[in-house]
Every structure is written in structure tokens, then in C-alpha cells.
Amino acid sequence: MDVVDRVYKEVKEYHNLVRYYTNKNISVSYLRAKKQNNTQRVLDLYGTSNQKYW
């Protein structure tokens, strides 16, 4: 059972890191698009907050 707990914690940590960097990349993309007045392209690519699948 200790092995399962250890693996669960490691996978959970990796999942949290991936989610963190995904959100950071989306926010950077949005800020760059906002600077170029092209936010619709980013919204089309990533979806709105109601359409998120991650």
C-alpha cells in the first residue's frame, strides 16, 4: 500500500505541475494576443471558461 500512496503522490504532483504550466501558457498567449488586439484567436484556440476541458 505504501507503493501505491507514493506513486499517487508523485502522479498528483506531476499533474499539478502540468496544470500550472498550461494555465501560465494560456495566460501568456492571452496577454500577447491582447497586446496585438487579436484576443478572439486565443479564445477560439483555448475556449472560454465555460468550454474548458482541462
mmCIF file as Biopython writes it, N, C-alpha, C and O atoms, coordinates in Angstrom:
data_model
#
loop_
_atom_site.group_PDB
_atom_site.id
_atom_site.type_symbol
_atom_site.label_atom_id
_atom_site.label_alt_id
_atom_site.label_comp_id
_atom_site.label_asym_id
_atom_site.label_entity_id
_atom_site.label_seq_id
_atom_site.pdbx_PDB_ins_code
_atom_site.Cartn_x
_atom_site.Cartn_y
_atom_site.Cartn_z
_atom_site.occupancy
_atom_site.B_iso_or_equiv
_atom_site.auth_seq_id
_atom_site.auth_asym_id
_atom_site.pdbx_PDB_model_num
ATOM 1   N N  . MET A ? 1  ? 0.818   -1.196 0.000   1.0 0.0 1  A 1 
ATOM 2   C CA . MET A ? 1  ? 0.000   0.000  0.000   1.0 0.0 1  A 1 
ATOM 3   C C  . MET A ? 1  ? 0.867   1.267  0.000   1.0 0.0 1  A 1 
ATOM 4   O O  . MET A ? 1  ? 0.470   2.304  -0.532  1.0 0.0 1  A 1 
ATOM 5   N N  . ASP A ? 2  ? 2.035   1.164  0.595   1.0 0.0 2  A 1 
ATOM 6   C CA . ASP A ? 2  ? 2.948   2.312  0.614   1.0 0.0 2  A 1 
ATOM 7   C C  . ASP A ? 2  ? 3.377   2.701  -0.796  1.0 0.0 2  A 1 
ATOM 8   O O  . ASP A ? 2  ? 3.529   3.884  -1.101  1.0 0.0 2  A 1 
ATOM 9   N N  . VAL A ? 3  ? 3.570   1.709  -1.645  1.0 0.0 3  A 1 
ATOM 10  C CA . VAL A ? 3  ? 3.976   1.982  -3.021  1.0 0.0 3  A 1 
ATOM 11  C C  . VAL A ? 3  ? 2.869   2.731  -3.753  1.0 0.0 3  A 1 
ATOM 12  O O  . VAL A ? 3  ? 3.134   3.683  -4.487  1.0 0.0 3  A 1 
ATOM 13  N N  . VAL A ? 4  ? 1.641   2.303  -3.550  1.0 0.0 4  A 1 
ATOM 14  C CA . VAL A ? 4  ? 0.500   2.956  -4.197  1.0 0.0 4  A 1 
ATOM 15  C C  . VAL A ? 4  ? 0.389   4.398  -3.728  1.0 0.0 4  A 1 
ATOM 16  O O  . VAL A ? 4  ? 0.161   5.292  -4.543  1.0 0.0 4  A 1 
ATOM 17  N N  . ASP A ? 5  ? 0.542   4.639  -2.455  1.0 0.0 5  A 1 
ATOM 18  C CA . ASP A ? 5  ? 0.472   6.000  -1.920  1.0 0.0 5  A 1 
ATOM 19  C C  . ASP A ? 5  ? 1.584   6.876  -2.492  1.0 0.0 5  A 1 
ATOM 20  O O  . ASP A ? 5  ? 1.353   8.031  -2.852  1.0 0.0 5  A 1 
ATOM 21  N N  . ARG A ? 6  ? 2.783   6.323  -2.572  1.0 0.0 6  A 1 
ATOM 22  C CA . ARG A ? 6  ? 3.919   7.091  -3.090  1.0 0.0 6  A 1 
ATOM 23  C C  . ARG A ? 6  ? 3.714   7.439  -4.561  1.0 0.0 6  A 1 
ATOM 24  O O  . ARG A ? 6  ? 3.954   8.572  -4.976  1.0 0.0 6  A 1 
ATOM 25  N N  . VAL A ? 7  ? 3.274   6.470  -5.337  1.0 0.0 7  A 1 
ATOM 26  C CA . VAL A ? 7  ? 3.045   6.712  -6.756  1.0 0.0 7  A 1 
ATOM 27  C C  . VAL A ? 7  ? 1.913   7.715  -6.946  1.0 0.0 7  A 1 
ATOM 28  O O  . VAL A ? 7  ? 1.998   8.589  -7.808  1.0 0.0 7  A 1 
ATOM 29  N N  . TYR A ? 8  ? 0.857   7.594  -6.149  1.0 0.0 8  A 1 
ATOM 30  C CA . TYR A ? 8  ? -0.256  8.544  -6.239  1.0 0.0 8  A 1 
ATOM 31  C C  . TYR A ? 8  ? 0.223   9.969  -5.977  1.0 0.0 8  A 1 
ATOM 32  O O  . TYR A ? 8  ? -0.145  10.892 -6.702  1.0 0.0 8  A 1 
ATOM 33  N N  . LYS A ? 9  ? 1.031   10.146 -4.956  1.0 0.0 9  A 1 
ATOM 34  C CA . LYS A ? 9  ? 1.546   11.482 -4.640  1.0 0.0 9  A 1 
ATOM 35  C C  . LYS A ? 9  ? 2.409   12.040 -5.761  1.0 0.0 9  A 1 
ATOM 36  O O  . LYS A ? 9  ? 2.317   13.224 -6.083  1.0 0.0 9  A 1 
ATOM 37  N N  . GLU A ? 10 ? 3.253   11.189 -6.364  1.0 0.0 10 A 1 
ATOM 38  C CA . GLU A ? 10 ? 4.102   11.642 -7.462  1.0 0.0 10 A 1 
ATOM 39  C C  . GLU A ? 10 ? 3.277   12.025 -8.691  1.0 0.0 10 A 1 
ATOM 40  O O  . GLU A ? 10 ? 3.530   13.054 -9.318  1.0 0.0 10 A 1 
ATOM 41  N N  . VAL A ? 11 ? 2.303   11.205 -9.027  1.0 0.0 11 A 1 
ATOM 42  C CA . VAL A ? 11 ? 1.455   11.497 -10.182 1.0 0.0 11 A 1 
ATOM 43  C C  . VAL A ? 11 ? 0.647   12.761 -9.934  1.0 0.0 11 A 1 
ATOM 44  O O  . VAL A ? 11 ? 0.487   13.586 -10.834 1.0 0.0 11 A 1 
ATOM 45  N N  . LYS A ? 12 ? 0.143   12.914 -8.730  1.0 0.0 12 A 1 
ATOM 46  C CA . LYS A ? 12 ? -0.617  14.117 -8.376  1.0 0.0 12 A 1 
ATOM 47  C C  . LYS A ? 12 ? 0.261   15.362 -8.493  1.0 0.0 12 A 1 
ATOM 48  O O  . LYS A ? 12 ? -0.192  16.402 -8.972  1.0 0.0 12 A 1 
ATOM 49  N N  . GLU A ? 13 ? 1.506   15.255 -8.059  1.0 0.0 13 A 1 
ATOM 50  C CA . GLU A ? 13 ? 2.436   16.387 -8.156  1.0 0.0 13 A 1 
ATOM 51  C C  . GLU A ? 13 ? 2.710   16.741 -9.617  1.0 0.0 13 A 1 
ATOM 52  O O  . GLU A ? 13 ? 2.708   17.918 -9.978  1.0 0.0 13 A 1 
ATOM 53  N N  . TYR A ? 14 ? 2.945   15.741 -10.453 1.0 0.0 14 A 1 
ATOM 54  C CA . TYR A ? 14 ? 3.174   15.992 -11.875 1.0 0.0 14 A 1 
ATOM 55  C C  . TYR A ? 14 ? 1.935   16.591 -12.539 1.0 0.0 14 A 1 
ATOM 56  O O  . TYR A ? 14 ? 2.044   17.484 -13.378 1.0 0.0 14 A 1 
ATOM 57  N N  . HIS A ? 15 ? 0.784   16.104 -12.166 1.0 0.0 15 A 1 
ATOM 58  C CA . HIS A ? 15 ? -0.470  16.638 -12.712 1.0 0.0 15 A 1 
ATOM 59  C C  . HIS A ? 15 ? -0.616  18.108 -12.352 1.0 0.0 15 A 1 
ATOM 60  O O  . HIS A ? 15 ? -0.984  18.922 -13.199 1.0 0.0 15 A 1 
ATOM 61  N N  . ASN A ? 16 ? -0.337  18.445 -11.121 1.0 0.0 16 A 1 
ATOM 62  C CA . ASN A ? 16 ? -0.431  19.841 -10.687 1.0 0.0 16 A 1 
ATOM 63  C C  . ASN A ? 16 ? 0.560   20.731 -11.423 1.0 0.0 16 A 1 
ATOM 64  O O  . ASN A ? 16 ? 0.238   21.870 -11.762 1.0 0.0 16 A 1 
ATOM 65  N N  . LEU A ? 17 ? 1.769   20.220 -11.674 1.0 0.0 17 A 1 
ATOM 66  C CA . LEU A ? 17 ? 2.753   20.998 -12.422 1.0 0.0 17 A 1 
ATOM 67  C C  . LEU A ? 17 ? 2.308   21.224 -13.859 1.0 0.0 17 A 1 
ATOM 68  O O  . LEU A ? 17 ? 2.441   22.330 -14.383 1.0 0.0 17 A 1 
ATOM 69  N N  . VAL A ? 18 ? 1.788   20.202 -14.490 1.0 0.0 18 A 1 
ATOM 70  C CA . VAL A ? 18 ? 1.321   20.334 -15.864 1.0 0.0 18 A 1 
ATOM 71  C C  . VAL A ? 18 ? 0.170   21.332 -15.932 1.0 0.0 18 A 1 
ATOM 72  O O  . VAL A ? 18 ? 0.119   22.166 -16.837 1.0 0.0 18 A 1 
ATOM 73  N N  . ARG A ? 19 ? -0.749  21.248 -14.982 1.0 0.0 19 A 1 
ATOM 74  C CA . ARG A ? 19 ? -1.879  22.180 -14.963 1.0 0.0 19 A 1 
ATOM 75  C C  . ARG A ? 19 ? -1.404  23.611 -14.750 1.0 0.0 19 A 1 
ATOM 76  O O  . ARG A ? 19 ? -1.917  24.535 -15.381 1.0 0.0 19 A 1 
ATOM 77  N N  . TYR A ? 20 ? -0.429  23.801 -13.868 1.0 0.0 20 A 1 
ATOM 78  C CA . TYR A ? 20 ? 0.119   25.127 -13.596 1.0 0.0 20 A 1 
ATOM 79  C C  . TYR A ? 20 ? 0.734   25.728 -14.863 1.0 0.0 20 A 1 
ATOM 80  O O  . TYR A ? 20 ? 0.433   26.867 -15.223 1.0 0.0 20 A 1 
ATOM 81  N N  . TYR A ? 21 ? 1.594   24.960 -15.536 1.0 0.0 21 A 1 
ATOM 82  C CA . TYR A ? 21 ? 2.257   25.485 -16.723 1.0 0.0 21 A 1 
ATOM 83  C C  . TYR A ? 21 ? 1.300   25.654 -17.897 1.0 0.0 21 A 1 
ATOM 84  O O  . TYR A ? 21 ? 1.495   26.544 -18.725 1.0 0.0 21 A 1 
ATOM 85  N N  . THR A ? 22 ? 0.288   24.829 -17.981 1.0 0.0 22 A 1 
ATOM 86  C CA . THR A ? 22 ? -0.729  25.007 -19.018 1.0 0.0 22 A 1 
ATOM 87  C C  . THR A ? 22 ? -1.459  26.325 -18.813 1.0 0.0 22 A 1 
ATOM 88  O O  . THR A ? 22 ? -1.662  27.085 -19.760 1.0 0.0 22 A 1 
ATOM 89  N N  . ASN A ? 23 ? -1.848  26.587 -17.587 1.0 0.0 23 A 1 
ATOM 90  C CA . ASN A ? 23 ? -2.536  27.846 -17.294 1.0 0.0 23 A 1 
ATOM 91  C C  . ASN A ? 23 ? -1.628  29.046 -17.532 1.0 0.0 23 A 1 
ATOM 92  O O  . ASN A ? 23 ? -2.082  30.081 -18.020 1.0 0.0 23 A 1 
ATOM 93  N N  . LYS A ? 24 ? -0.350  28.915 -17.192 1.0 0.0 24 A 1 
ATOM 94  C CA . LYS A ? 24 ? 0.596   30.009 -17.443 1.0 0.0 24 A 1 
ATOM 95  C C  . LYS A ? 24 ? 0.738   30.266 -18.937 1.0 0.0 24 A 1 
ATOM 96  O O  . LYS A ? 24 ? 0.744   31.418 -19.370 1.0 0.0 24 A 1 
ATOM 97  N N  . ASN A ? 25 ? 0.853   29.198 -19.729 1.0 0.0 25 A 1 
ATOM 98  C CA . ASN A ? 25 ? 0.985   29.365 -21.177 1.0 0.0 25 A 1 
ATOM 99  C C  . ASN A ? 25 ? -0.254  30.016 -21.775 1.0 0.0 25 A 1 
ATOM 100 O O  . ASN A ? 25 ? -0.143  30.868 -22.656 1.0 0.0 25 A 1 
ATOM 101 N N  . ILE A ? 26 ? -1.416  29.628 -21.309 1.0 0.0 26 A 1 
ATOM 102 C CA . ILE A ? 26 ? -2.650  30.229 -21.807 1.0 0.0 26 A 1 
ATOM 103 C C  . ILE A ? 26 ? -2.699  31.706 -21.449 1.0 0.0 26 A 1 
ATOM 104 O O  . ILE A ? 26 ? -3.089  32.530 -22.276 1.0 0.0 26 A 1 
ATOM 105 N N  . SER A ? 27 ? -2.311  32.049 -20.234 1.0 0.0 27 A 1 
ATOM 106 C CA . SER A ? 27 ? -2.360  33.458 -19.836 1.0 0.0 27 A 1 
ATOM 107 C C  . SER A ? 27 ? -1.352  34.292 -20.621 1.0 0.0 27 A 1 
ATOM 108 O O  . SER A ? 27 ? -1.644  35.433 -20.979 1.0 0.0 27 A 1 
ATOM 109 N N  . VAL A ? 28 ? -0.177  33.741 -20.893 1.0 0.0 28 A 1 
ATOM 110 C CA . VAL A ? 28 ? 0.803   34.471 -21.699 1.0 0.0 28 A 1 
ATOM 111 C C  . VAL A ? 28 ? 0.282   34.641 -23.122 1.0 0.0 28 A 1 
ATOM 112 O O  . VAL A ? 28 ? 0.428   35.712 -23.710 1.0 0.0 28 A 1 
ATOM 113 N N  . SER A ? 29 ? -0.320  33.602 -23.677 1.0 0.0 29 A 1 
ATOM 114 C CA . SER A ? 29 ? -0.897  33.704 -25.023 1.0 0.0 29 A 1 
ATOM 115 C C  . SER A ? 29 ? -1.978  34.775 -25.069 1.0 0.0 29 A 1 
ATOM 116 O O  . SER A ? 29 ? -2.055  35.553 -26.020 1.0 0.0 29 A 1 
ATOM 117 N N  . TYR A ? 30 ? -2.805  34.809 -24.039 1.0 0.0 30 A 1 
ATOM 118 C CA . TYR A ? 30 ? -3.885  35.793 -23.992 1.0 0.0 30 A 1 
ATOM 119 C C  . TYR A ? 30 ? -3.324  37.209 -23.895 1.0 0.0 30 A 1 
ATOM 120 O O  . TYR A ? 30 ? -3.807  38.115 -24.573 1.0 0.0 30 A 1 
ATOM 121 N N  . LEU A ? 31 ? -2.313  37.402 -23.059 1.0 0.0 31 A 1 
ATOM 122 C CA . LEU A ? 31 ? -1.728  38.738 -22.912 1.0 0.0 31 A 1 
ATOM 123 C C  . LEU A ? 31 ? -1.065  39.206 -24.208 1.0 0.0 31 A 1 
ATOM 124 O O  . LEU A ? 31 ? -1.184  40.372 -24.585 1.0 0.0 31 A 1 
ATOM 125 N N  . ARG A ? 32 ? -0.372  38.302 -24.882 1.0 0.0 32 A 1 
ATOM 126 C CA . ARG A ? 32 ? 0.254   38.674 -26.159 1.0 0.0 32 A 1 
ATOM 127 C C  . ARG A ? 32 ? -0.802  39.002 -27.207 1.0 0.0 32 A 1 
ATOM 128 O O  . ARG A ? 32 ? -0.649  39.954 -27.972 1.0 0.0 32 A 1 
ATOM 129 N N  . ALA A ? 33 ? -1.867  38.220 -27.243 1.0 0.0 33 A 1 
ATOM 130 C CA . ALA A ? 33 ? -2.931  38.479 -28.213 1.0 0.0 33 A 1 
ATOM 131 C C  . ALA A ? 33 ? -3.647  39.789 -27.887 1.0 0.0 33 A 1 
ATOM 132 O O  . ALA A ? 33 ? -4.045  40.527 -28.788 1.0 0.0 33 A 1 
ATOM 133 N N  . LYS A ? 34 ? -3.807  40.070 -26.603 1.0 0.0 34 A 1 
ATOM 134 C CA . LYS A ? 34 ? -4.454  41.318 -26.199 1.0 0.0 34 A 1 
ATOM 135 C C  . LYS A ? 34 ? -3.623  42.514 -26.636 1.0 0.0 34 A 1 
ATOM 136 O O  . LYS A ? 34 ? -4.160  43.537 -27.061 1.0 0.0 34 A 1 
ATOM 137 N N  . LYS A ? 35 ? -2.308  42.372 -26.527 1.0 0.0 35 A 1 
ATOM 138 C CA . LYS A ? 35 ? -1.410  43.445 -26.953 1.0 0.0 35 A 1 
ATOM 139 C C  . LYS A ? 35 ? -1.514  43.675 -28.465 1.0 0.0 35 A 1 
ATOM 140 O O  . LYS A ? 35 ? -1.334  44.799 -28.935 1.0 0.0 35 A 1 
ATOM 141 N N  . GLN A ? 36 ? -1.800  42.618 -29.221 1.0 0.0 36 A 1 
ATOM 142 C CA . GLN A ? 36 ? -1.910  42.717 -30.672 1.0 0.0 36 A 1 
ATOM 143 C C  . GLN A ? 36 ? -3.357  42.898 -31.129 1.0 0.0 36 A 1 
ATOM 144 O O  . GLN A ? 36 ? -3.639  42.852 -32.326 1.0 0.0 36 A 1 
ATOM 145 N N  . ASN A ? 37 ? -4.272  43.102 -30.184 1.0 0.0 37 A 1 
ATOM 146 C CA . ASN A ? 37 ? -5.702  43.245 -30.470 1.0 0.0 37 A 1 
ATOM 147 C C  . ASN A ? 37 ? -6.253  42.055 -31.262 1.0 0.0 37 A 1 
ATOM 148 O O  . ASN A ? 37 ? -6.995  42.230 -32.228 1.0 0.0 37 A 1 
ATOM 149 N N  . ASN A ? 38 ? -5.882  40.860 -30.842 1.0 0.0 38 A 1 
ATOM 150 C CA . ASN A ? 38 ? -6.310  39.648 -31.523 1.0 0.0 38 A 1 
ATOM 151 C C  . ASN A ? 38 ? -6.721  38.582 -30.496 1.0 0.0 38 A 1 
ATOM 152 O O  . ASN A ? 38 ? -6.325  37.422 -30.606 1.0 0.0 38 A 1 
ATOM 153 N N  . THR A ? 39 ? -7.509  38.982 -29.510 1.0 0.0 39 A 1 
ATOM 154 C CA . THR A ? 39 ? -7.881  38.053 -28.452 1.0 0.0 39 A 1 
ATOM 155 C C  . THR A ? 39 ? -8.853  36.978 -28.925 1.0 0.0 39 A 1 
ATOM 156 O O  . THR A ? 39 ? -8.926  35.907 -28.323 1.0 0.0 39 A 1 
ATOM 157 N N  . GLN A ? 40 ? -9.586  37.243 -29.974 1.0 0.0 40 A 1 
ATOM 158 C CA . GLN A ? 40 ? -10.549 36.245 -30.464 1.0 0.0 40 A 1 
ATOM 159 C C  . GLN A ? 40 ? -9.835  34.975 -30.914 1.0 0.0 40 A 1 
ATOM 160 O O  . GLN A ? 40 ? -10.372 33.878 -30.760 1.0 0.0 40 A 1 
ATOM 161 N N  . ARG A ? 41 ? -8.646  35.110 -31.462 1.0 0.0 41 A 1 
ATOM 162 C CA . ARG A ? 41 ? -7.874  33.941 -31.900 1.0 0.0 41 A 1 
ATOM 163 C C  . ARG A ? 41 ? -7.536  33.042 -30.723 1.0 0.0 41 A 1 
ATOM 164 O O  . ARG A ? 41 ? -7.614  31.818 -30.835 1.0 0.0 41 A 1 
ATOM 165 N N  . VAL A ? 42 ? -7.161  33.637 -29.594 1.0 0.0 42 A 1 
ATOM 166 C CA . VAL A ? 42 ? -6.819  32.851 -28.407 1.0 0.0 42 A 1 
ATOM 167 C C  . VAL A ? 42 ? -8.074  32.205 -27.829 1.0 0.0 42 A 1 
ATOM 168 O O  . VAL A ? 42 ? -8.046  31.047 -27.411 1.0 0.0 42 A 1 
ATOM 169 N N  . LEU A ? 43 ? -9.171  32.955 -27.808 1.0 0.0 43 A 1 
ATOM 170 C CA . LEU A ? 43 ? -10.416 32.377 -27.300 1.0 0.0 43 A 1 
ATOM 171 C C  . LEU A ? 43 ? -10.899 31.232 -28.186 1.0 0.0 43 A 1 
ATOM 172 O O  . LEU A ? 43 ? -11.440 30.244 -27.689 1.0 0.0 43 A 1 
ATOM 173 N N  . ASP A ? 44 ? -10.702 31.365 -29.498 1.0 0.0 44 A 1 
ATOM 174 C CA . ASP A ? 44 ? -11.059 30.277 -30.411 1.0 0.0 44 A 1 
ATOM 175 C C  . ASP A ? 44 ? -10.180 29.054 -30.172 1.0 0.0 44 A 1 
ATOM 176 O O  . ASP A ? 44 ? -10.642 27.918 -30.275 1.0 0.0 44 A 1 
ATOM 177 N N  . LEU A ? 45 ? -8.918  29.294 -29.856 1.0 0.0 45 A 1 
ATOM 178 C CA . LEU A ? 45 ? -7.983  28.201 -29.650 1.0 0.0 45 A 1 
ATOM 179 C C  . LEU A ? 45 ? -8.227  27.482 -28.333 1.0 0.0 45 A 1 
ATOM 180 O O  . LEU A ? 45 ? -8.271  26.252 -28.304 1.0 0.0 45 A 1 
ATOM 181 N N  . TYR A ? 46 ? -8.388  28.225 -27.244 1.0 0.0 46 A 1 
ATOM 182 C CA . TYR A ? 46 ? -8.490  27.622 -25.920 1.0 0.0 46 A 1 
ATOM 183 C C  . TYR A ? 46 ? -9.919  27.543 -25.392 1.0 0.0 46 A 1 
ATOM 184 O O  . TYR A ? 46 ? -10.184 26.794 -24.452 1.0 0.0 46 A 1 
ATOM 185 N N  . GLY A ? 47 ? -10.827 28.288 -25.968 1.0 0.0 47 A 1 
ATOM 186 C CA . GLY A ? 47 ? -12.202 28.288 -25.495 1.0 0.0 47 A 1 
ATOM 187 C C  . GLY A ? 47 ? -12.407 29.253 -24.337 1.0 0.0 47 A 1 
ATOM 188 O O  . GLY A ? 47 ? -11.450 29.759 -23.751 1.0 0.0 47 A 1 
ATOM 189 N N  . THR A ? 48 ? -13.646 29.490 -24.027 1.0 0.0 48 A 1 
ATOM 190 C CA . THR A ? 48 ? -13.970 30.353 -22.892 1.0 0.0 48 A 1 
ATOM 191 C C  . THR A ? 48 ? -13.896 29.535 -21.608 1.0 0.0 48 A 1 
ATOM 192 O O  . THR A ? 48 ? -13.652 28.329 -21.648 1.0 0.0 48 A 1 
ATOM 193 N N  . SER A ? 49 ? -14.104 30.184 -20.485 1.0 0.0 49 A 1 
ATOM 194 C CA . SER A ? 49 ? -14.033 29.469 -19.206 1.0 0.0 49 A 1 
ATOM 195 C C  . SER A ? 49 ? -15.112 28.392 -19.095 1.0 0.0 49 A 1 
ATOM 196 O O  . SER A ? 49 ? -14.934 27.421 -18.360 1.0 0.0 49 A 1 
ATOM 197 N N  . ASN A ? 50 ? -16.222 28.546 -19.809 1.0 0.0 50 A 1 
ATOM 198 C CA . ASN A ? 50 ? -17.268 27.524 -19.781 1.0 0.0 50 A 1 
ATOM 199 C C  . ASN A ? 50 ? -16.964 26.349 -20.701 1.0 0.0 50 A 1 
ATOM 200 O O  . ASN A ? 50 ? -17.547 25.276 -20.545 1.0 0.0 50 A 1 
ATOM 201 N N  . GLN A ? 51 ? -16.064 26.536 -21.649 1.0 0.0 51 A 1 
ATOM 202 C CA . GLN A ? 51 ? -15.759 25.497 -22.629 1.0 0.0 51 A 1 
ATOM 203 C C  . GLN A ? 51 ? -14.491 24.722 -22.299 1.0 0.0 51 A 1 
ATOM 204 O O  . GLN A ? 51 ? -14.146 23.784 -23.018 1.0 0.0 51 A 1 
ATOM 205 N N  . LYS A ? 52 ? -13.798 25.083 -21.246 1.0 0.0 52 A 1 
ATOM 206 C CA . LYS A ? 52 ? -12.533 24.426 -20.916 1.0 0.0 52 A 1 
ATOM 207 C C  . LYS A ? 52 ? -12.755 22.945 -20.660 1.0 0.0 52 A 1 
ATOM 208 O O  . LYS A ? 52 ? -13.741 22.550 -20.038 1.0 0.0 52 A 1 
ATOM 209 N N  . TYR A ? 53 ? -11.839 22.142 -21.141 1.0 0.0 53 A 1 
ATOM 210 C CA . TYR A ? 53 ? -11.918 20.715 -20.919 1.0 0.0 53 A 1 
ATOM 211 C C  . TYR A ? 53 ? -10.787 20.212 -20.021 1.0 0.0 53 A 1 
ATOM 212 O O  . TYR A ? 53 ? -10.752 19.026 -19.693 1.0 0.0 53 A 1 
ATOM 213 N N  . TRP A ? 54 ? -9.870  21.079 -19.620 1.0 0.0 54 A 1 
ATOM 214 C CA . TRP A ? 54 ? -8.760  20.644 -18.775 1.0 0.0 54 A 1 
ATOM 215 C C  . TRP A ? 54 ? -8.981  21.003 -17.338 1.0 0.0 54 A 1 
ATOM 216 O O  . TRP A ? 54 ? -8.138  20.707 -16.491 1.0 0.0 54 A 1 
#
